[in-house]
Amino acid sequence: MSPLVARLLLLVCLALPLYGVEKVRNRGYRKDPDHEKYGTCMQGPAGTPGREGNPGTNGIPGTPGIPGRDGLKGEKGECINEIFEEPWRPNYKQCAWNSLNYGIDLGKVADCTFTKLRTDSAVRVLFSGSLRLKCKNACCQRWYFTFNGAECTGPLPIESIIYLDQGSPELNSTINIHRTSSVEGLCEGVKAGLVDVAVWVGTCADYPRGDASTGWNSVSRIIIEELPK
């Protein structure tokens, strides 16, 4: 055996007992990793919980989500037309005559032109003046309004009559009294625009005419007013 091989065998024989002793010493014992750092101390009681920390700052906003699907189609709505009307403004006119003294028995006595602003309105008319009728026998006269040459039909004519019975046979005279009277009414259905309002005198149905007089020795007037319905 060479000297080199003999030396190696000797070193192996010396090392084996030391390895076995270290293996026996460490068997069944687990070394605490913190033992060398902190030593062996018993654990104390838990401490008082600390205060809550301050709220953190807002995070970065997330990315927008995916758009949702279209909703169901709604039902068809109703169409409502709103009509805004202007506030009502007074519309009236007056025509007057001093001592008209019109002695006709049949025909137009006086007229007055009026501008009507709306179709869906009514016209109020008034004639005020002195009227007279005389006759030896029974007679009747009629004073009435026309609108553009036609009497009112909405709803009925606007008129006033005077009927006079025969005079007193004993005195052989006739009654001749002039009285201030009026002809007044409301007419519907007159179209908007220029309206010729006139007062006429005529006969009554089934009676003879007499001697009529309008506007004697006094003021006569026609008043026209447009009114909402």
Accessible surface in RSA format (square Angstrom, percent):
REM  Atomic radii and reference values for relative SASA: ProtOr
REM  Chains: A
REM  Algorithm: Lee & Richards
REM  Probe-radius: 1.40
REM  Slices: 20
REM RES _ NUM      All-atoms   Total-Side   Main-Chain    Non-polar    All polar
REM                ABS   REL    ABS   REL    ABS   REL    ABS   REL    ABS   REL
RES MET A   1   176.77  91.5  87.81  58.1  88.96 211.8  92.93  79.0  83.84 111.1
RES SER A   2    54.61  46.1  44.33  59.2  10.28  23.7  43.30  92.2  11.31  15.8
RES PRO A   3   111.22  81.1 100.85  91.9  10.37  37.7 107.86  89.1   3.36  20.9
RES LEU A   4   122.57  68.3 117.84  84.3   4.73  11.9 121.19  85.1   1.38   3.7
RES VAL A   5    71.76  47.2  71.76  65.0   0.00   0.0  71.76  62.3   0.00   0.0
RES ALA A   6    46.21  42.5  38.34  59.2   7.87  17.9  40.22  56.6   5.99  15.9
RES ARG A   7   159.95  67.2 154.41  78.7   5.54  13.2  47.61  65.1 112.35  68.1
RES LEU A   8   100.28  55.9  99.72  71.3   0.56   1.4  99.85  70.1   0.44   1.2
RES LEU A   9    96.14  53.5  95.99  68.7   0.15   0.4  96.08  67.5   0.06   0.2
RES LEU A  10   108.18  60.2 104.05  74.4   4.13  10.4 107.67  75.6   0.51   1.4
RES LEU A  11   105.01  58.5 100.35  71.8   4.66  11.7 100.67  70.7   4.34  11.7
RES VAL A  12    86.90  57.2  83.64  75.7   3.27   7.9  86.82  75.4   0.09   0.2
RES CYS A  13    81.64  61.8  70.80  79.0  10.84  25.5  22.84  57.9  58.80  63.4
RES LEU A  14   110.44  61.5 103.92  74.3   6.52  16.4 105.21  73.9   5.23  14.1
RES ALA A  15    56.30  51.8  50.72  78.3   5.58  12.7  53.84  75.8   2.46   6.5
RES LEU A  16   115.88  64.5 108.99  78.0   6.89  17.3 109.50  76.9   6.38  17.2
RES PRO A  17    81.34  59.3  68.43  62.4  12.91  46.9  80.29  66.3   1.05   6.5
RES LEU A  18   135.41  75.4 130.03  93.0   5.38  13.5 130.61  91.7   4.80  12.9
RES TYR A  19   148.17  69.2 141.57  80.5   6.59  17.2 111.30  83.6  36.87  45.4
RES GLY A  20    29.21  36.0   0.00   N/A  29.21  36.0  29.09  79.8   0.12   0.3
RES VAL A  21    83.38  54.9  78.62  71.2   4.76  11.5  81.84  71.1   1.54   4.2
RES GLU A  22    85.02  48.8  84.60  64.0   0.42   1.0  41.16  79.6  43.86  35.8
RES LYS A  23   115.30  56.2 105.84  64.9   9.46  22.5  62.39  56.2  52.91  56.4
RES VAL A  24    97.55  64.2  89.45  81.0   8.10  19.5  89.45  77.7   8.10  22.0
RES ARG A  25   164.80  69.2 139.23  71.0  25.56  60.9  58.99  80.6 105.81  64.1
RES ASN A  26    77.81  53.7  68.40  66.1   9.41  22.7  24.39  58.7  53.41  51.6
RES ARG A  27   165.99  69.7 138.74  70.7  27.25  64.9  69.77  95.4  96.22  58.3
RES GLY A  28    88.06 108.6   0.00   N/A  88.06 108.6  44.61 122.4  43.45  97.3
RES TYR A  29   147.81  69.0 126.77  72.1  21.04  54.8  99.44  74.7  48.38  59.6
RES ARG A  30   226.99  95.3 201.25 102.6  25.74  61.3  75.17 102.7 151.82  92.0
RES LYS A  31   122.83  59.9 107.12  65.7  15.71  37.4  67.80  61.0  55.03  58.6
RES ASP A  32    78.02  54.6  70.74  70.4   7.28  17.2  28.21  66.4  49.81  49.7
RES PRO A  33   121.53  88.6  88.71  80.9  32.82 119.3 100.32  82.8  21.21 131.8
RES ASP A  34    72.21  50.6  71.53  71.2   0.68   1.6   9.37  22.0  62.84  62.7
RES HIS A  35    71.05  38.8  67.38  46.8   3.67   9.4  33.98  35.0  37.07  43.1
RES GLU A  36   133.66  76.7  96.64  73.1  37.02  88.1  47.05  91.0  86.62  70.7
RES LYS A  37   152.93  74.6 116.91  71.7  36.01  85.7  76.84  69.2  76.09  81.0
RES TYR A  38   144.94  67.7 120.37  68.5  24.56  63.9  98.59  74.1  46.35  57.1
RES GLY A  39    39.09  48.2   0.00   N/A  39.09  48.2  26.39  72.4  12.69  28.4
RES THR A  40   113.22  80.5  79.89  81.0  33.33  79.4  56.40  75.8  56.82  85.9
RES CYS A  41   116.13  87.8  76.05  84.8  40.09  94.2  37.72  95.6  78.41  84.5
RES MET A  42   188.78  97.8 157.49 104.2  31.29  74.5 123.26 104.8  65.52  86.8
RES GLN A  43   179.61 100.4 140.28 102.5  39.33  93.6  53.33 113.5 126.28  95.8
RES GLY A  44    52.35  64.6   0.00   N/A  52.35  64.6  30.33  83.2  22.02  49.3
RES PRO A  45   137.21 100.0 106.25  96.9  30.96 112.5 118.34  97.7  18.86 117.2
RES ALA A  46   106.65  98.1  65.05 100.4  41.60  94.6  76.08 107.1  30.57  81.0
RES GLY A  47    66.36  81.8   0.00   N/A  66.36  81.8  39.60 108.7  26.76  59.9
RES THR A  48   133.26  94.8 100.27 101.7  32.99  78.6  67.07  90.1  66.20 100.1
RES PRO A  49   121.53  88.6  96.51  88.0  25.02  91.0 107.80  89.0  13.73  85.3
RES GLY A  50    71.85  88.6   0.00   N/A  71.85  88.6  39.19 107.5  32.66  73.2
RES ARG A  51   236.88  99.5 202.09 103.0  34.79  82.8  86.25 117.9 150.63  91.3
RES GLU A  52   171.98  98.7 141.33 106.9  30.65  73.0  61.97 119.9 110.01  89.8
RES GLY A  53    67.92  83.8   0.00   N/A  67.92  83.8  38.72 106.2  29.21  65.4
RES ASN A  54   145.02 100.0 117.91 113.9  27.11  65.3  25.18  60.6 119.84 115.8
RES PRO A  55   128.36  93.6  99.23  90.5  29.13 105.9 110.64  91.4  17.72 110.1
RES GLY A  56    68.42  84.4   0.00   N/A  68.42  84.4  38.37 105.3  30.05  67.3
RES THR A  57   138.38  98.4 109.27 110.8  29.11  69.4  86.24 115.8  52.14  78.8
RES ASN A  58   150.55 103.8 121.25 117.2  29.30  70.5  32.79  78.9 117.76 113.8
RES GLY A  59    63.39  78.2   0.00   N/A  63.39  78.2  38.71 106.2  24.67  55.3
RES ILE A  60   168.81  96.1 141.98 105.8  26.84  64.7 144.28 103.9  24.54  66.6
RES PRO A  61   121.14  88.3  95.83  87.4  25.31  92.0 107.11  88.4  14.03  87.2
RES GLY A  62    69.03  85.1   0.00   N/A  69.03  85.1  38.52 105.7  30.50  68.3
RES THR A  63   128.22  91.2 104.82 106.3  23.41  55.8  76.88 103.3  51.34  77.6
RES PRO A  64   131.63  95.9 101.33  92.4  30.30 110.1 113.15  93.4  18.48 114.8
RES GLY A  65    65.81  81.2   0.00   N/A  65.81  81.2  38.93 106.8  26.88  60.2
RES ILE A  66   168.90  96.1 142.19 105.9  26.71  64.4 144.33 103.9  24.57  66.7
RES PRO A  67   122.22  89.1  96.63  88.1  25.59  93.0 108.10  89.3  14.12  87.8
RES GLY A  68    70.05  86.4   0.00   N/A  70.05  86.4  39.19 107.5  30.86  69.1
RES ARG A  69   235.56  98.9 201.09 102.5  34.48  82.1  84.14 115.0 151.42  91.8
RES ASP A  70   143.52 100.5 114.08 113.5  29.43  69.6  37.45  88.1 106.07 105.8
RES GLY A  71    70.94  87.5   0.00   N/A  70.94  87.5  39.62 108.7  31.32  70.1
RES LEU A  72   182.80 101.8 153.97 110.1  28.83  72.5 157.08 110.3  25.72  69.2
RES LYS A  73   203.15  99.1 165.95 101.8  37.20  88.6 117.22 105.5  85.93  91.5
RES GLY A  74    61.73  76.1   0.00   N/A  61.73  76.1  39.20 107.6  22.52  50.4
RES GLU A  75   176.14 101.1 143.60 108.6  32.54  77.5  63.94 123.7 112.20  91.6
RES LYS A  76   203.40  99.2 166.15 101.9  37.25  88.7 117.54 105.8  85.86  91.5
RES GLY A  77    62.89  77.6   0.00   N/A  62.89  77.6  38.94 106.9  23.95  53.6
RES GLU A  78   160.34  92.1 128.51  97.2  31.83  75.8  53.76 104.0 106.58  87.0
RES CYS A  79   119.91  90.7  82.36  91.9  37.55  88.2  44.16 111.9  75.75  81.7
RES ILE A  80   136.57  77.7 109.14  81.3  27.44  66.1 111.81  80.5  24.76  67.2
RES ASN A  81   129.20  89.1 102.93  99.5  26.27  63.3  30.32  73.0  98.88  95.6
RES GLU A  82   124.47  71.5  95.28  72.1  29.19  69.5  35.11  67.9  89.36  73.0
RES ILE A  83   146.72  83.5 116.16  86.5  30.55  73.6 118.91  85.6  27.80  75.4
RES PHE A  84   172.60  86.4 140.32  86.9  32.28  84.0 143.87  87.2  28.73  82.2
RES GLU A  85   126.21  72.5  93.58  70.8  32.64  77.7  33.74  65.3  92.48  75.5
RES GLU A  86   126.23  72.5 114.76  86.8  11.47  27.3  44.85  86.7  81.38  66.4
RES PRO A  87   113.54  82.7  99.96  91.1  13.57  49.3 111.77  92.3   1.77  11.0
RES TRP A  88    85.92  34.5  58.24  28.2  27.67  65.0  53.22  28.4  32.69  53.0
RES ARG A  89   158.01  66.3 151.60  77.3   6.41  15.3  57.99  79.3 100.02  60.6
RES PRO A  90   112.33  81.9  86.56  78.9  25.78  93.7  91.04  75.2  21.29 132.3
RES ASN A  91    25.26  17.4  21.97  21.2   3.29   7.9   4.34  10.4  20.92  20.2
RES TYR A  92   153.28  71.6 131.37  74.7  21.92  57.0  82.71  62.2  70.57  87.0
RES LYS A  93    83.73  40.8  79.27  48.6   4.45  10.6  52.41  47.2  31.32  33.4
RES GLN A  94    97.35  54.4  70.68  51.7  26.68  63.5  16.05  34.2  81.30  61.7
RES CYS A  95    26.45  20.0  21.32  23.8   5.13  12.1  11.17  28.3  15.28  16.5
RES ALA A  96    56.42  51.9  26.13  40.3  30.30  68.9  26.42  37.2  30.01  79.5
RES TRP A  97    66.96  26.9  60.55  29.3   6.42  15.1  39.54  21.1  27.42  44.5
RES ASN A  98   121.89  84.1  96.14  92.9  25.75  62.0  29.61  71.3  92.28  89.2
RES SER A  99    45.58  38.5  32.57  43.5  13.02  30.0  17.88  38.1  27.70  38.8
RES LEU A 100    39.25  21.9  22.00  15.7  17.25  43.4  25.13  17.6  14.13  38.0
RES ASN A 101    80.26  55.4  55.72  53.8  24.55  59.1  24.38  58.7  55.89  54.0
RES TYR A 102    85.14  39.8  84.75  48.2   0.39   1.0  46.04  34.6  39.10  48.2
RES GLY A 103    51.45  63.4   0.00   N/A  51.45  63.4  26.78  73.5  24.67  55.3
RES ILE A 104    53.86  30.7  47.07  35.1   6.79  16.4  53.51  38.5   0.35   1.0
RES ASP A 105    34.95  24.5  30.72  30.6   4.24  10.0   3.18   7.5  31.78  31.7
RES LEU A 106    90.43  50.4  69.95  50.0  20.48  51.5  70.09  49.2  20.35  54.8
RES GLY A 107    22.15  27.3   0.00   N/A  22.15  27.3  18.57  51.0   3.57   8.0
RES LYS A 108    78.52  38.3  67.42  41.4  11.10  26.4  35.70  32.1  42.82  45.6
RES VAL A 109    11.19   7.4   0.44   0.4  10.75  25.9   0.60   0.5  10.59  28.7
RES ALA A 110    10.09   9.3   1.46   2.3   8.63  19.6  10.09  14.2   0.00   0.0
RES ASP A 111    59.76  41.9  51.42  51.2   8.33  19.7   2.07   4.9  57.68  57.5
RES CYS A 112     4.24   3.2   0.00   0.0   4.24  10.0   4.24  10.7   0.00   0.0
RES THR A 113    57.27  40.7  52.79  53.5   4.48  10.7  26.61  35.7  30.66  46.4
RES PHE A 114     5.02   2.5   3.65   2.3   1.38   3.6   5.02   3.0   0.00   0.0
RES THR A 115    71.65  51.0  66.75  67.7   4.90  11.7  45.85  61.6  25.80  39.0
RES LYS A 116     2.96   1.4   0.05   0.0   2.91   6.9   0.05   0.0   2.91   3.1
RES LEU A 117    95.03  52.9  68.30  48.9  26.73  67.2  70.70  49.6  24.33  65.5
RES ARG A 118    67.41  28.3  63.59  32.4   3.82   9.1  24.36  33.3  43.05  26.1
RES THR A 119    89.79  63.9  79.55  80.7  10.23  24.4  58.97  79.2  30.82  46.6
RES ASP A 120    94.21  66.0  81.88  81.5  12.33  29.2  43.77 103.0  50.44  50.3
RES SER A 121     0.45   0.4   0.08   0.1   0.37   0.9   0.08   0.2   0.37   0.5
RES ALA A 122     2.83   2.6   2.83   4.4   0.00   0.0   2.83   4.0   0.00   0.0
RES VAL A 123     0.38   0.2   0.38   0.3   0.00   0.0   0.38   0.3   0.00   0.0
RES ARG A 124    69.66  29.2  69.65  35.5   0.01   0.0  17.46  23.9  52.20  31.6
RES VAL A 125     0.00   0.0   0.00   0.0   0.00   0.0   0.00   0.0   0.00   0.0
RES LEU A 126    29.25  16.3  29.25  20.9   0.00   0.0  29.25  20.5   0.00   0.0
RES PHE A 127     0.00   0.0   0.00   0.0   0.00   0.0   0.00   0.0   0.00   0.0
RES SER A 128    30.11  25.4  29.84  39.8   0.27   0.6   8.13  17.3  21.99  30.8
RES GLY A 129     0.48   0.6   0.00   N/A   0.48   0.6   0.48   1.3   0.00   0.0
RES SER A 130     5.72   4.8   5.21   7.0   0.51   1.2   3.86   8.2   1.86   2.6
RES LEU A 131     3.11   1.7   1.19   0.9   1.92   4.8   1.23   0.9   1.88   5.1
RES ARG A 132    22.29   9.4  21.41  10.9   0.88   2.1   0.88   1.2  21.41  13.0
RES LEU A 133     7.82   4.4   0.00   0.0   7.82  19.7   0.00   0.0   7.82  21.1
RES LYS A 134    62.85  30.7  62.48  38.3   0.37   0.9  16.35  14.7  46.50  49.5
RES CYS A 135    19.17  14.5   9.69  10.8   9.48  22.3  19.17  48.6   0.00   0.0
RES LYS A 136   166.84  81.4 153.53  94.2  13.31  31.7  96.98  87.3  69.85  74.4
RES ASN A 137   105.29  72.6 103.03  99.6   2.26   5.4  25.92  62.4  79.37  76.7
RES ALA A 138    31.85  29.3  27.30  42.1   4.55  10.4  27.30  38.4   4.55  12.1
RES CYS A 139     1.28   1.0   1.28   1.4   0.00   0.0   1.28   3.2   0.00   0.0
RES CYS A 140     3.39   2.6   3.39   3.8   0.00   0.0   0.00   0.0   3.39   3.7
RES GLN A 141     0.00   0.0   0.00   0.0   0.00   0.0   0.00   0.0   0.00   0.0
RES ARG A 142    41.41  17.4  41.41  21.1   0.00   0.0  12.96  17.7  28.45  17.2
RES TRP A 143     0.28   0.1   0.28   0.1   0.00   0.0   0.28   0.2   0.00   0.0
RES TYR A 144    33.07  15.4  33.07  18.8   0.00   0.0   5.06   3.8  28.01  34.5
RES PHE A 145     0.32   0.2   0.10   0.1   0.23   0.6   0.10   0.1   0.23   0.6
RES THR A 146     6.56   4.7   6.56   6.7   0.00   0.0   5.56   7.5   1.00   1.5
RES PHE A 147    14.79   7.4   8.13   5.0   6.66  17.3   8.13   4.9   6.66  19.1
RES ASN A 148    93.94  64.8  63.32  61.2  30.62  73.7  31.14  75.0  62.79  60.7
RES GLY A 149    59.06  72.8   0.00   N/A  59.06  72.8  27.18  74.6  31.88  71.4
RES ALA A 150    60.63  55.8  54.96  84.8   5.67  12.9  59.84  84.3   0.80   2.1
RES GLU A 151    59.69  34.3  46.35  35.1  13.34  31.8  19.36  37.5  40.33  32.9
RES CYS A 152     4.38   3.3   0.17   0.2   4.21   9.9   3.68   9.3   0.70   0.8
RES THR A 153   123.57  87.9 100.05 101.4  23.51  56.0  68.65  92.2  54.92  83.0
RES GLY A 154    17.61  21.7   0.00   N/A  17.61  21.7  17.45  47.9   0.17   0.4
RES PRO A 155   102.10  74.4  85.09  77.6  17.01  61.8  90.29  74.5  11.82  73.4
RES LEU A 156   127.54  71.0 124.34  89.0   3.20   8.0 124.44  87.4   3.10   8.3
RES PRO A 157    61.35  44.7  45.26  41.3  16.09  58.5  45.26  37.4  16.09 100.0
RES ILE A 158     9.75   5.6   5.66   4.2   4.09   9.9   9.72   7.0   0.03   0.1
RES GLU A 159    86.18  49.5  62.58  47.3  23.60  56.2  12.70  24.6  73.48  60.0
RES SER A 160    32.44  27.4  25.19  33.6   7.25  16.7  12.11  25.8  20.32  28.5
RES ILE A 161    97.28  55.4  76.45  57.0  20.83  50.2  76.50  55.1  20.78  56.4
RES ILE A 162    47.47  27.0  44.85  33.4   2.62   6.3  47.47  34.2   0.00   0.0
RES TYR A 163   108.76  50.8  82.99  47.2  25.77  67.0  63.27  47.5  45.48  56.1
RES LEU A 164    25.10  14.0  24.72  17.7   0.38   1.0  25.10  17.6   0.00   0.0
RES ASP A 165    86.42  60.5  81.37  81.0   5.05  11.9  25.79  60.7  60.63  60.5
RES GLN A 166   103.54  57.9  89.29  65.3  14.26  34.0  12.48  26.6  91.07  69.1
RES GLY A 167    12.77  15.7   0.00   N/A  12.77  15.7   7.21  19.8   5.56  12.4
RES SER A 168    43.26  36.6  30.21  40.3  13.04  30.0  31.84  67.8  11.42  16.0
RES PRO A 169   101.96  74.3  75.24  68.6  26.72  97.1  85.46  70.6  16.51 102.6
RES GLU A 170   149.65  85.9 111.52  84.4  38.13  90.8  69.50 134.4  80.15  65.4
RES LEU A 171   135.92  75.7 114.13  81.7  21.79  54.8 117.61  82.6  18.31  49.3
RES ASN A 172   138.01  95.2 113.66 109.8  24.34  58.6  24.98  60.1 113.03 109.2
RES SER A 173    59.34  50.1  46.30  61.8  13.05  30.1  40.01  85.2  19.33  27.1
RES THR A 174    51.84  36.9  31.09  31.5  20.75  49.5  13.55  18.2  38.29  57.9
RES ILE A 175    83.52  47.5  78.33  58.4   5.18  12.5  82.94  59.7   0.57   1.6
RES ASN A 176    79.95  55.1  55.14  53.3  24.82  59.8  16.24  39.1  63.71  61.6
RES ILE A 177    80.62  45.9  70.56  52.6  10.05  24.2  73.40  52.9   7.21  19.6
RES HIS A 178    48.94  26.7  21.97  15.3  26.96  69.0  14.87  15.3  34.06  39.6
RES ARG A 179   150.78  63.3 146.28  74.6   4.50  10.7  57.55  78.7  93.22  56.5
RES THR A 180   103.21  73.4  71.84  72.8  31.38  74.8  48.00  64.5  55.21  83.5
RES SER A 181    36.16  30.6  26.44  35.3   9.72  22.4  22.30  47.5  13.86  19.4
RES SER A 182    60.84  51.4  45.51  60.7  15.33  35.3  14.20  30.2  46.64  65.3
RES VAL A 183     1.06   0.7   0.01   0.0   1.05   2.5   1.06   0.9   0.00   0.0
RES GLU A 184    91.35  52.4  64.38  48.7  26.96  64.2  19.78  38.3  71.57  58.4
RES GLY A 185    19.87  24.5   0.00   N/A  19.87  24.5  19.87  54.5   0.00   0.0
RES LEU A 186    81.75  45.5  69.86  50.0  11.89  29.9  69.86  49.1  11.89  32.0
RES CYS A 187     2.55   1.9   2.47   2.8   0.08   0.2   0.00   0.0   2.55   2.8
RES GLU A 188    72.08  41.4  66.45  50.3   5.63  13.4   7.41  14.3  64.67  52.8
RES GLY A 189    66.80  82.4   0.00   N/A  66.80  82.4  39.60 108.7  27.20  60.9
RES VAL A 190    17.23  11.3  11.84  10.7   5.39  13.0  17.21  15.0   0.03   0.1
RES LYS A 191   163.75  79.9 157.77  96.8   5.97  14.2 100.35  90.3  63.40  67.5
RES ALA A 192    44.86  41.2  20.91  32.3  23.95  54.5  21.14  29.8  23.72  62.8
RES GLY A 193    28.93  35.7   0.00   N/A  28.93  35.7  28.48  78.2   0.45   1.0
RES LEU A 194   128.13  71.4 102.91  73.6  25.21  63.4 103.04  72.4  25.09  67.5
RES VAL A 195     1.42   0.9   1.42   1.3   0.00   0.0   1.42   1.2   0.00   0.0
RES ASP A 196    44.89  31.4  43.35  43.1   1.54   3.6  23.33  54.9  21.56  21.5
RES VAL A 197     0.11   0.1   0.11   0.1   0.00   0.0   0.11   0.1   0.00   0.0
RES ALA A 198     0.91   0.8   0.91   1.4   0.00   0.0   0.91   1.3   0.00   0.0
RES VAL A 199     0.00   0.0   0.00   0.0   0.00   0.0   0.00   0.0   0.00   0.0
RES TRP A 200    69.27  27.8  69.27  33.5   0.00   0.0  69.18  36.9   0.10   0.2
RES VAL A 201     1.74   1.1   0.06   0.1   1.68   4.0   0.06   0.1   1.68   4.5
RES GLY A 202     7.81   9.6   0.00   N/A   7.81   9.6   7.81  21.4   0.00   0.0
RES THR A 203    59.37  42.2  43.83  44.4  15.54  37.0  14.04  18.9  45.33  68.5
RES CYS A 204    16.08  12.2  10.07  11.2   6.01  14.1  12.30  31.2   3.77   4.1
RES ALA A 205    85.95  79.0  60.64  93.6  25.32  57.6  70.88  99.8  15.08  39.9
RES ASP A 206   146.83 102.9 101.07 100.6  45.77 108.2  40.04  94.2 106.80 106.5
RES TYR A 207   107.38  50.1  95.66  54.4  11.72  30.5  50.35  37.8  57.03  70.3
RES PRO A 208    84.09  61.3  72.35  66.0  11.74  42.7  83.57  69.0   0.51   3.2
RES ARG A 209   126.72  53.2 105.06  53.6  21.66  51.6  22.41  30.6 104.30  63.2
RES GLY A 210    10.37  12.8   0.00   N/A  10.37  12.8   7.60  20.9   2.76   6.2
RES ASP A 211    55.68  39.0  52.72  52.5   2.97   7.0  21.22  49.9  34.46  34.4
RES ALA A 212     0.55   0.5   0.03   0.1   0.52   1.2   0.03   0.0   0.52   1.4
RES SER A 213    11.93  10.1  11.68  15.6   0.25   0.6   4.14   8.8   7.78  10.9
RES THR A 214     0.27   0.2   0.12   0.1   0.14   0.3   0.14   0.2   0.12   0.2
RES GLY A 215     0.00   0.0   0.00   N/A   0.00   0.0   0.00   0.0   0.00   0.0
RES TRP A 216   126.24  50.7 124.01  60.0   2.23   5.2  96.09  51.2  30.15  48.9
RES ASN A 217   100.50  69.3  81.25  78.5  19.25  46.3   6.85  16.5  93.65  90.5
RES SER A 218    35.17  29.7  26.83  35.8   8.34  19.2  34.84  74.2   0.32   0.5
RES VAL A 219    69.77  45.9  56.36  51.0  13.41  32.3  56.36  49.0  13.41  36.4
RES SER A 220     0.00   0.0   0.00   0.0   0.00   0.0   0.00   0.0   0.00   0.0
RES ARG A 221    80.87  34.0  80.87  41.2   0.00   0.0  10.83  14.8  70.04  42.4
RES ILE A 222     0.00   0.0   0.00   0.0   0.00   0.0   0.00   0.0   0.00   0.0
RES ILE A 223    45.00  25.6  45.00  33.5   0.00   0.0  45.00  32.4   0.00   0.0
RES ILE A 224     0.00   0.0   0.00   0.0   0.00   0.0   0.00   0.0   0.00   0.0
RES GLU A 225    53.71  30.8  53.71  40.6   0.00   0.0   4.58   8.9  49.13  40.1
RES GLU A 226     2.17   1.2   0.88   0.7   1.29   3.1   0.45   0.9   1.72   1.4
RES LEU A 227    50.47  28.1  50.47  36.1   0.00   0.0  50.47  35.4   0.00   0.0
RES PRO A 228    78.18  57.0  59.66  54.4  18.52  67.3  60.76  50.2  17.42 108.3
RES LYS A 229   154.85  75.5  81.19  49.8  73.67 175.4  71.66  64.5  83.19  88.6
END  Absolute sums over single chains surface
CHAIN  1 A    18173.8      14039.4       4134.4      10445.4       7728.4
END  Absolute sums over all chains
TOTAL         18173.8      14039.4       4134.4      10445.4       7728.4
